Amino acid sequence: MAANSHDQGRLPAAFLRPGSSSFLDFLSEHAPERLPGRSLPPIEGPVEAVHGTTIVAASFADGVVLAGDRRATMGNVIATKDMEKVFPADEYSAVGIAGTAGIAVELVKLFQLELEHFEKVEGEVLSLEGKANRLSTMIRGNLGMAMQGLAVVPLFAGYDLVHGRGRIFSYDVAGGRTEETGFASVGSGSVFARGSLKKLHHADLTEEQVVTVVVQALFDAADDDSATGGPDLLRRIYPIVMVITEDGIRRLTEDEASEVARTVHDARLGRPNGPQAPVV
């Protein structure tokens, strides 16, 4: 009986052949056209595509927080006001996307499947370091499209079960990986968000405080970067905030995100530039 007989409900032979525990390797060998960006025709010159920004992350004693605004732009036009740019990668990690939205979302879905495939094949969870390396490889695979303007630059964060702490990894368009200390930001508003994090973040923050800090950073990014959207109280569109600890990953509910955003907003009615750091 042929192993690749669809008429008899059997899996194709490729699915039954021993090989790497990487789903990305399997897809590259048997269906490369399904990889993000591989099915696109050759492109000459820059391409107008929907882009997403800004993503921020900050650590605290019990883990790490990853958050992102909701605006997506195409040139000088706001393409989407409520785009989701922060996704769980698995039970103990999350990824936020900046750059070309379509390719970034595809890459995140493939990354989620890559981690799930490894766990099923190997019978254990990939280490956080291993997850960061796998994501680096996937970004490097998109380098050709990145050189034509379709770049994806994610921010990856998770709880390291081995070392017992939250960790943050940033990337460049070529897949170069850097582990960040304390906090990080990516996207067009990252410079302003990083400046805010630099003044407000410190190692002794509680979970509630670090959530407020990342929302403050997104406020500051939206204040000076037109591609970053601040909380929209009228439409009830708030930043997506993921908290990752040894208990796993938790996304703040709309009510929780609303409460933090409104608290920050109300405080800024009297101090538009936000909280001030001490001079010394």
N, C-alpha and C positions, 0 to 999 in steps of 0.2 A: 504494500500500500504506500503510495507516494506521500512523503511528508509535506509536500507543498500543494496538495490537492485541496483547493478551496471548496470543491463540490462536496467533499466528505467532511468538511469542517475542521480539517487539520491545519495547524500552523505552518507557515512557510519554513523551509529548511533552515533559513538564516536565523530564525528565532530559537532553533534547537541546537545550534552549533556552539560549543564552548568558546569563550573569548573573554575580553576585558569586562570588568565590572562597571565600566563607563558607558552610559547610554549615548553620550556624545560621540565616542569612538564607533559605536555600533551604527549610529545614524550617518556618520561621515562615510562609512564603508558601504552601507546598503541603500541609503536614501539621502545623499548629500544635498539634493535639491530642496529638502525640507528644512535645512538649517536657515536661521535668520539671515536675510540678505542674499542667500545663494540663488534664489529664484528670480531676482531682479535682473532686468536687462542691463547691458553696459551703459554707463551714464557719462556724459561729457559735461563738465562744468558743474557749478553748485546746484543743489536741488532745494526747492522750497518745501519744507516738511514741518509737521507739527513737532514742537520741541517742549520739553518739560523741565522746569526748575522750581524751587531750590530744595535741596535735601540737607538736613543737618543731623548730627549724632553727638551724644555726650554720654560719658560713663558716670556711674555713681557706685557707691560701696557694694551694692547688691546686684549690679548688672549694668545695662546700657539702654539708652533710649534713642530711637530712630524716628525722625519726623520729616514730613514734607508738606509744602504748600499744595494748592489744588489747581493752579493756573497752567494752561498750556498755550503757547503762542505759535503763530506762523507769520514770520516777519514782524510787522508792527501791529498785527491783528491778534486779538485774544481769541484763540480757536476754541478753547474749552475752559469753563470756569470751575468745573468740579472733577477734574481728572484725578485718578488714584495713581500715585507714584511710589508708594511704599507697600511692599508685599512680604508676607512671611515666606521664607525659603524652605524652612522645615520647622520642627517644634522649638528649636533653640537659636534660630537665626533669622534675619530679615534683610532685605535688599531694597534700597531706594534708587530710583532711576532719574538721571538727568541726560538730556540729549534728545536724539530722534525718537519720538514716542513709539511709533509703530515697531521699529526694530527692537527697542528696549523692552517692550512688553513681551515680544516673542522670546527674547533672550532670557527674561525672567522665568517664563513658563518652562523653557527648556532646562534652565538651571534647577527649578523645582523638581522636574522629572529626573534629572541627573542624580540628585541627592536621594530621591525615593528609590531609583533603580539600584544605586550602590547599596542601600540598606537592605533591599530584598535579596540581592545576589550574595552579598558578603555576610548578611545576618547581624550586622552591627552598624552603628551610626558613624559616618565619616567625621574625623576630628575637625574642629573649627579651622585649623590651619589648612587642612586638606580641602575644605569647602572654599576657602579663600583662593587657594591655588587653582581649583577647578574653574572658578569664575574668571580668574585671570586668563586661563587658556581660552575660554569662550570669547572674551573681549578681544583677544589677539586675533581670533578667527574672523572678526569683523573689520580688521584693519583696512582692507581694500575699500570697503564702503565708507569708513571713517575718513579716508583720504579724499573722498568726494563730497564730504560735508555731512554724511549720515553717521555721525559718531554717537556712541553710547558710553557714558561715564557714570557708573553706579557707585553707590556707597554701601558697603556691606558691614553689618554689625551682628554680634551674637554673644551668647554666653558660653564660655569655654568650660566644659565640664571637668576637664583635666586640671586646669589651673584655678578653677573656682572664681572667675571674674569675667566681666564684660570686656570685649575687644572690638576695635573699629578698624576697618581696612578701606583705604581709598585707592583709586586706580587712575591711570592715564589711558588715552585712546589706544595705545599699543599693548595694553594689558599689564603694564608695569604696576606692581603692587606695593603699597606702603602701609605699614601699621601705624595708626595715629595714636597719640597719647592724650587722653582726656576728652578731646572733642575733634570734630571735623565737619566740613561742609563742601558741597559740590554744586555746580550750576551757575547760572549767570549772576545770581545774587549771593554767591558763596563768599565773596570778599567782605560784604557788609555783614553777613551772618557770622562769619568767623571773627570779625572784630567785636561783635556783640558777645559771642561765646567767650572770647579771650578775656573780657572784662567781668563777666558774670559767673563763669564756671569755676568751681574749686572742688577738691576731692571730698569734702565733708558734706556735700549736698544730699538731701534725702530724695527718695523717688519723686515725691510731689514737687519738690523744689527744682529738680533737674528737668521735669516736664515743663514747668513754667519757664525755665531758662531757654529751652529749645523753641518754645512758642515766642518768647521775647526776641530770639534771634531771627525767626521768620518774619516777625513784625518789622524789625530793622531792615531786613533784606527787601521787603515789600516797600519800605519807605523810600528806598533809593534805586531800586531796580524795577523797571516797568514790566519785566517778564515774570516777576514773582508776585503772586497774589496773596494779600493779607486775608485774615478771616472775614467772611462776608456775613455779617450779622443779619442783614435783611433777608438773604436767601438761605440762611442757616447752613453755610458751607464753611467748614472748619478744617484746620490741618489734620492730616492723618498722623497719629502718634502710636508707635509700637514700643511697649516696655518688655524687655527680655531679661529674665532672671533664671535662677536654677529651677524655678517652678515651670519654666517654659515661656512662651511668647503670649502677650496679651495686647490686643488693640483697644485703645480707649474708646468707649462708647460715644455716641454723638452727644449725649448729655454731659459726659465727663469732659470731652473736648470743648463743648460749648461753655462750660463753667470756667475752664482755664482761659479760653479766648476772651470771654466777657470780663473776667477779672483783670486781665492785662489791658484790655481796651478801656475799661473804666478808669484804671490807674493812669493811663496815658491822656485822658481828658484834661487832667491837671498838669501832666508832665509829658508832652508829646514825644520827646526824645527818649523816653523810657527811664529806667532806674540808672542812677549815676554811681560809678565806682569811686571809691575813695582815692584821693590824690596820692597818698602814701600808705 
